[in-house]
Amino acid sequence: MIKTVSVTDAARGFADLINRVRYRNESALLLKGGKPVAKIVPVESSAKTGAELATLWNDLPHLSPADAGSFGNDVSLARSELPKVKDKWE
């Protein structure tokens, strides 16, 4: 459900309005002079639960042993080509 709120009331209770949008998943249509000027809607969360991540992990494609070995070699080569980091404590 979309709640209509005047811009003045939205400004006076901005923190409360944002909390309603975030925690109650409400939307607000802002009115100025009785006409719609903006809409505040919740952002879809990209956060995942541990169970969701476990399911996603199991569904990911796996490298073949040959591809995994090749990838490991590529990582080793890339690391060997990085400049040596000087230890600032020496």
C-alpha positions in Angstrom: 0.0 0.0 0.0 1.3 3.5 -0.9 0.8 6.1 1.7 0.4 9.8 0.6 2.3 12.3 2.6 2.8 16.1 2.1 6.3 17.2 1.5 6.1 19.3 4.6 5.0 16.4 6.8 7.6 14.2 5.2 10.3 16.8 6.1 9.1 17.1 9.6 9.0 13.3 10.2 11.7 12.2 7.7 13.4 9.7 10.0 10.1 8.1 10.9 9.1 8.0 7.2 12.4 6.3 6.3 12.0 3.8 9.1 8.5 2.9 7.9 9.9 2.4 4.3 12.8 0.3 5.5 11.3 -1.8 8.4 7.6 -2.0 7.4 8.3 -2.2 3.7 5.9 0.7 3.1 6.0 3.2 0.2 5.2 6.9 0.3 4.0 9.2 -2.4 5.0 12.8 -1.6 2.6 15.5 -2.5 3.3 19.2 -3.0 0.3 21.4 -3.4 -1.8 18.3 -3.5 0.1 17.0 -6.6 2.5 14.0 -6.6 6.1 15.0 -6.9 8.1 12.0 -5.7 7.8 8.5 -4.4 9.9 6.8 -1.7 10.0 3.0 -2.0 12.0 0.3 -0.2 15.1 -1.0 -2.0 15.1 -4.7 -2.6 17.6 -6.3 -0.3 20.4 -8.3 -1.9 21.3 -9.8 1.5 21.1 -13.5 1.8 20.6 -15.8 4.8 23.2 -18.6 5.5 20.7 -21.2 4.2 20.2 -19.3 1.0 24.0 -19.0 0.5 24.5 -22.7 1.1 21.8 -23.5 -1.5 23.5 -21.0 -4.0 26.9 -22.5 -3.3 25.7 -26.0 -4.1 24.2 -24.9 -7.3 27.3 -23.2 -8.6 29.2 -25.0 -11.4 32.4 -26.8 -10.3 35.7 -26.7 -12.1 37.1 -29.9 -13.5 40.3 -31.1 -11.9 42.2 -30.0 -15.0 40.6 -26.5 -14.9 41.2 -26.2 -11.2 44.9 -27.1 -11.7 45.2 -24.6 -14.5 43.5 -21.9 -12.4 45.9 -22.6 -9.5 48.8 -22.3 -11.9 47.5 -19.0 -13.2 47.1 -17.6 -9.7 50.7 -18.7 -8.8 52.0 -17.0 -11.9 50.1 -13.8 -11.2 51.4 -13.7 -7.6 55.0 -14.3 -8.8 54.7 -11.3 -11.1 53.5 -8.9 -8.4 56.1 -6.5 -7.0 57.7 -7.6 -3.7 56.3 -5.7 -0.8 58.9 -4.2 1.5 58.3 -4.9 5.1 58.1 -1.5 6.8 59.3 -2.9 10.1 62.7 -4.1 8.8 
